[in-house]
Amino acid sequence: MTKLYENNYQLLHLATHSFYADFDSTQNPFSRIPVSILPQREIRSCILFSNAAQFEQYDSVRRLTAFLDNNLTLGEILYLPLQHTKLVVLSSCETNVGLPQTFLDFYGNMTLSTAFKYAGARYVLGTRWEISDAFAKSFFKYFYEELKKSLPIERSFDEAVKRLREQTNDPYIWGAFILIK
């Protein structure tokens, strides 16, 4: 992440895994980590870069430190210097999942996607729920083909959704993608 502080990137594309910490442990295995060890939602929600399959093993502060040092938490995203970034593409699942209304706090309904907006990105392209790799690959192929034609980001997004709808009529597939402006 040091490079982000040294450069002004127009486009940032993160193709990885992510999750949003739900307060219901049946919905998110990361919530099984005791709240006494990892209480804040800003830390419990993150983009995973390494050791993703081992997150449930972090039942002590010592073991959790390495995990937090190697992954990007929602709280850290808020402070990234993205004022000159035109587009952040989050090619991972559930980047636009938020809290139920009863759990809103001073951030409002903060998601991983909206955290990038707070950090200064002009547009953030994310997902509402889990999506298959095959359909995600198709969507991003279409999106970048349209963007390469020098179309505006919003139009490139609309065209990619349209092309994905031609591939499958299932709204669960083409409706998973969201562009935040």
C-alpha positions in Angstrom: 0.0 0.0 0.0 3.0 2.3 0.3 2.9 2.9 -3.5 -0.6 4.4 -3.1 1.0 7.2 -1.0 3.7 7.9 -3.6 1.7 7.9 -6.8 -1.6 9.3 -8.2 -3.3 6.3 -9.8 -6.2 7.0 -12.1 -7.4 3.4 -12.0 -7.0 0.9 -9.2 -8.2 -2.7 -9.8 -8.2 -5.1 -6.9 -9.0 -8.7 -7.9 -9.1 -10.7 -4.7 -11.4 -11.9 -2.0 -13.3 -9.8 0.5 -16.0 -10.0 3.1 -18.1 -7.7 5.1 -18.4 -8.6 8.8 -22.0 -9.3 9.6 -23.1 -9.3 13.2 -24.9 -12.6 12.7 -22.2 -15.3 12.9 -24.3 -17.7 10.8 -23.9 -15.3 7.9 -20.2 -14.7 8.1 -17.6 -17.1 9.5 -15.2 -14.1 10.4 -17.8 -13.1 13.0 -16.9 -16.2 15.0 -13.7 -14.4 16.1 -14.6 -13.2 19.6 -15.7 -9.6 19.7 -13.3 -9.1 22.6 -10.4 -9.7 20.2 -11.8 -7.9 17.2 -14.6 -5.6 18.2 -14.8 -2.9 15.5 -16.7 -3.4 12.2 -14.0 -1.2 10.6 -11.5 -4.0 11.2 -13.8 -7.0 10.8 -14.6 -6.1 7.2 -11.7 -6.3 4.8 -10.2 -7.1 1.4 -8.1 -10.2 1.7 -4.6 -10.3 0.2 -3.0 -13.2 2.1 -3.9 -16.0 4.5 -7.5 -15.7 3.6 -8.4 -19.3 4.2 -7.0 -19.2 7.7 -8.9 -16.3 9.2 -10.9 -18.4 11.6 -7.6 -19.5 13.3 -7.0 -16.0 14.7 -8.3 -16.4 18.2 -5.7 -14.3 20.0 -4.3 -10.9 19.4 -0.9 -12.2 18.6 -2.1 -14.5 15.8 -4.4 -11.8 14.5 -1.7 -9.2 14.1 -0.2 -10.9 11.0 -3.6 -11.2 9.4 -4.3 -7.5 9.9 -0.9 -6.5 8.6 -1.4 -8.4 5.4 -4.9 -7.4 4.5 -6.8 -4.2 3.9 -9.5 -3.4 6.5 -12.4 -1.1 6.0 -11.0 1.3 8.6 -7.7 1.5 6.6 -9.5 2.1 3.3 -11.1 5.2 4.8 -7.6 6.9 5.1 -6.1 5.9 1.7 -5.1 9.0 -0.4 -7.4 8.4 -3.4 -8.3 12.0 -4.2 -6.8 11.7 -7.7 -8.2 8.2 -8.4 -10.9 8.3 -11.0 -12.0 4.6 -10.7 -11.5 1.8 -8.1 -12.6 -1.6 -9.4 -13.3 -4.2 -6.7 -13.4 -7.5 -8.4 -14.3 -9.5 -5.3 -17.5 -10.6 -3.7 -19.8 -8.6 -1.4 -17.9 -5.3 -1.6 -21.2 -3.4 -1.4 -22.8 -5.3 1.4 -23.8 -3.1 4.4 -25.3 -3.4 7.8 -28.9 -4.0 8.7 -30.6 -0.7 9.6 -30.5 -1.5 13.3 -26.7 -1.5 13.4 -26.0 1.8 11.7 -23.4 4.0 13.4 -21.8 7.3 12.7 -20.5 6.0 9.4 -24.0 5.3 8.3 -24.3 2.2 6.1 -20.6 1.9 5.4 -19.5 -0.8 2.9 -16.1 -1.6 1.5 -17.1 0.2 -1.7 -18.3 3.3 0.0 -15.1 3.4 2.1 -13.2 3.9 -1.2 -15.6 6.8 -2.0 -14.9 8.4 1.4 -11.1 8.0 0.6 -11.6 10.1 -2.5 -12.2 7.8 -5.4 -14.6 9.4 -8.0 -16.2 6.1 -9.0 -16.2 2.6 -7.3 -17.3 -0.5 -9.1 -18.2 -3.3 -6.7 -20.6 -6.2 -6.1 -23.7 -6.6 -4.0 -23.2 -10.3 -3.3 -21.1 -13.4 -4.3 -20.8 -13.9 -8.0 -19.2 -16.8 -10.0 -15.7 -16.2 -11.3 -16.9 -17.0 -14.9 -19.6 -14.3 -14.9 -17.3 -11.8 -13.1 -14.6 -12.4 -15.8 -17.2 -11.8 -18.6 -18.5 -8.7 -16.9 -15.0 -7.1 -16.5 -14.0 -8.1 -20.0 -17.0 -6.3 -21.4 -16.5 -3.3 -19.0 -12.8 -2.8 -20.0 -13.6 -3.3 -23.7 -16.1 -0.5 -23.5 -13.8 1.7 -21.4 -11.0 1.2 -23.9 -13.3 2.8 -26.6 -13.0 6.0 -24.5 -16.6 5.7 -23.3 -17.4 7.4 -20.0 -17.2 5.1 -17.0 -21.0 5.2 -16.5 -21.7 4.2 -20.1 -19.0 1.5 -20.0 -20.7 0.0 -16.9 -24.2 0.2 -18.5 -22.9 -1.5 -21.7 -21.2 -4.3 -19.7 -24.4 -5.0 -17.8 -26.3 -5.0 -21.1 -23.9 -7.5 -22.6 -23.9 -9.7 -19.5 -27.8 -9.6 -19.7 -27.5 -10.9 -23.3 -25.3 -13.8 -22.0 -27.7 -14.7 -19.1 -31.2 -13.5 -18.3 -30.7 -14.2 -14.6 -30.9 -10.9 -12.6 -29.0 -12.5 -9.8 -26.0 -12.5 -12.1 -26.1 -9.2 -14.0 -27.6 -7.4 -11.0 -24.6 -8.2 -8.7 -22.5 -5.3 -10.1 -22.9 -1.8 -8.9 -21.2 1.5 -9.8 -21.1 4.1 -7.1 -20.5 7.7 -8.2 
